[in-house]
Amino acid sequence: MIRIRLVYPAIFVACAGLLGFGLYLQHVEHLDPCPLCILQRIAFIATGLTALVAAVHNTLKIGKAIYAITLTIFAGIGAGIAGWHVWLQHMPRGKVVECGPGLEYMLDAFPLSKALPMIFRGSGDCGKIVWNFLGLSIPAWALVWIILFTLTGLALLVQALRQRKHAAA
């Protein structure tokens, strides 16, 4: 049985730490985030805030399932974005679109329906590996963490549904 009172705060702290490290890389190491990096940050923020609210709220039965589903959805979206980013980084040179405009410009200049496809096409910045640790790039580490959060969310959901089922019996 997963100790919910420990898991949600741990997820929040991990997300906050990862976001803090991202800000360190940006402001101290001067590694500017690409549009996909920014979307991954948003997924970490949404996942972390969901975990924080779930930890503080300490809801009963159906609320546990709702928080688990919400956390799984946000983390799953982040996993999709990070997975796409890792895939772009492993494309052969010349296959990734050359450097495109930044996220802020795209969102200001285009409606969201046009900006999102541009973001996911990638740019030269998104395909470039500028930092790694233990052989993994920033998006690869983001993928590892966000998959861990997704799997934890699924485990919390299964646990909540089992508890609900046993309570109904």
C-alpha positions as CSV (number, residue, x, y, z in Angstrom):
1,M,0.0,0.0,0.0
2,I,1.3,3.4,-1.0
3,R,1.5,6.0,1.8
4,I,-0.4,8.8,0.1
5,R,0.5,11.3,2.9
6,L,4.2,10.8,2.0
7,V,3.9,10.4,-1.8
8,Y,2.2,13.6,-2.8
9,P,4.6,15.9,-0.7
10,A,7.5,14.0,-2.2
11,I,6.3,14.6,-5.7
12,F,5.8,18.3,-5.0
13,V,9.3,18.6,-3.5
14,A,10.8,16.7,-6.5
15,C,9.0,18.9,-9.0
16,A,10.1,22.0,-7.1
17,G,13.7,20.8,-7.0
18,L,13.7,19.9,-10.8
19,L,12.2,23.3,-11.6
20,G,14.8,25.0,-9.4
21,F,17.6,23.1,-11.2
22,G,16.1,24.2,-14.5
23,L,16.2,27.8,-13.3
24,Y,19.8,27.3,-12.2
25,L,20.8,26.0,-15.6
26,Q,19.0,28.9,-17.2
27,H,20.2,31.8,-15.0
28,V,23.6,30.6,-13.8
29,E,24.8,28.4,-16.6
30,H,23.1,30.5,-19.2
31,L,21.3,27.6,-21.0
32,D,18.2,29.2,-22.5
33,P,15.2,26.9,-22.6
34,C,13.7,26.0,-25.9
35,P,9.9,26.0,-26.5
36,L,9.6,22.3,-25.6
37,C,11.7,22.8,-22.4
38,I,9.2,25.5,-21.4
39,L,6.3,23.2,-22.0
40,Q,8.0,20.5,-19.9
41,R,8.4,23.1,-17.1
42,I,4.6,23.8,-17.3
43,A,3.9,20.0,-17.0
44,F,6.2,19.9,-13.9
45,I,4.4,22.9,-12.4
46,A,1.0,21.4,-13.0
47,T,2.1,18.0,-11.7
48,G,3.7,19.6,-8.6
49,L,0.8,21.8,-7.8
50,T,-1.6,18.9,-8.2
51,A,0.5,16.9,-5.7
52,L,0.7,19.9,-3.3
53,V,-3.1,20.4,-3.4
54,A,-3.6,16.6,-2.9
55,A,-1.2,16.6,0.1
56,V,-2.9,19.5,1.8
57,H,-6.4,18.5,1.0
58,N,-6.1,14.9,2.2
59,T,-9.5,14.0,0.7
60,L,-11.5,10.8,1.1
61,K,-12.4,8.1,-1.4
62,I,-13.4,9.7,-4.7
63,G,-11.1,12.7,-4.2
64,K,-8.1,10.4,-4.0
65,A,-9.0,9.0,-7.4
66,I,-9.6,12.4,-8.9
67,Y,-6.2,13.7,-7.6
68,A,-4.5,10.5,-8.9
69,I,-6.1,10.9,-12.4
70,T,-5.2,14.6,-12.5
71,L,-1.6,14.0,-11.6
72,T,-1.4,11.1,-14.1
73,I,-2.8,13.3,-16.9
74,F,-0.4,16.2,-16.3
75,A,2.6,13.9,-15.9
76,G,1.5,11.9,-18.9
77,I,1.3,15.1,-21.0
78,G,4.8,16.0,-19.8
79,A,6.0,12.6,-20.7
80,G,4.7,13.0,-24.2
81,I,6.4,16.3,-24.6
82,A,9.7,15.1,-23.1
83,G,9.6,11.9,-25.2
84,W,9.1,14.0,-28.3
85,H,12.0,16.3,-27.3
86,V,14.3,13.3,-26.7
87,W,13.2,11.9,-30.1
88,L,14.1,15.3,-31.8
89,Q,17.5,15.2,-30.1
90,H,18.3,11.8,-31.6
91,M,17.3,12.7,-35.2
92,P,20.1,12.8,-37.7
93,R,21.7,16.2,-38.2
94,G,19.9,18.3,-40.8
95,K,16.6,16.5,-40.2
96,V,15.4,18.9,-37.4
97,V,14.1,22.2,-38.6
98,E,16.7,25.0,-38.3
99,C,16.4,27.4,-35.4
100,G,12.9,28.7,-35.2
101,P,11.4,31.6,-33.2
102,G,11.1,31.4,-29.4
103,L,8.0,30.3,-27.6
104,E,7.1,33.8,-26.5
105,Y,7.2,35.1,-30.1
106,M,5.2,32.2,-31.4
107,L,2.4,32.7,-28.8
108,D,2.3,36.4,-29.4
109,A,2.4,36.2,-33.2
110,F,0.2,33.2,-33.8
111,P,-3.0,31.8,-32.4
112,L,-2.5,28.8,-30.2
113,S,-3.8,26.4,-32.9
114,K,-0.9,27.5,-35.2
115,A,1.7,27.9,-32.5
116,L,1.4,24.4,-31.0
117,P,2.2,22.6,-34.3
118,M,5.2,24.9,-34.8
119,I,6.4,24.1,-31.3
120,F,6.2,20.4,-31.8
121,R,7.9,20.5,-35.1
122,G,10.9,21.5,-33.1
123,S,13.7,23.9,-33.9
124,G,17.5,23.7,-34.1
125,D,17.5,24.6,-30.4
126,C,15.2,21.7,-29.5
127,G,17.3,19.2,-31.3
128,K,20.6,20.4,-29.8
129,I,22.0,18.7,-26.7
130,V,23.7,21.4,-24.6
131,W,24.1,19.6,-21.3
132,N,24.1,16.0,-20.0
133,F,24.6,14.1,-16.8
134,L,25.4,10.4,-16.8
135,G,24.9,10.3,-20.5
136,L,21.4,11.7,-20.4
137,S,20.3,15.2,-21.7
138,I,18.0,17.6,-19.9
139,P,14.9,16.3,-21.8
140,A,15.9,12.7,-21.1
141,W,16.2,13.4,-17.4
142,A,12.9,15.2,-17.5
143,L,11.4,12.1,-19.2
144,V,12.8,9.8,-16.5
145,W,11.3,11.9,-13.8
146,I,7.9,12.6,-15.4
147,I,7.5,8.8,-16.3
148,L,8.1,8.1,-12.6
149,F,5.4,10.6,-11.6
150,T,3.0,9.1,-14.2
151,L,3.6,5.6,-12.9
152,T,3.1,6.8,-9.3
153,G,-0.1,8.5,-10.3
154,L,-1.3,5.3,-11.9
155,A,-0.4,3.3,-8.8
156,L,-2.2,5.9,-6.6
157,L,-5.3,5.6,-8.9
158,V,-5.3,1.8,-8.6
159,Q,-5.0,2.0,-4.9
160,A,-7.8,4.5,-4.6
161,L,-10.1,2.4,-6.8
162,R,-9.3,-0.7,-4.7
163,Q,-10.0,1.1,-1.5
164,R,-13.3,2.4,-2.9
165,K,-14.2,-1.1,-4.1
166,H,-13.4,-2.6,-0.6
167,A,-15.4,0.1,1.1
168,A,-18.4,-0.6,-1.1
169,A,-18.3,-4.3,-0.3
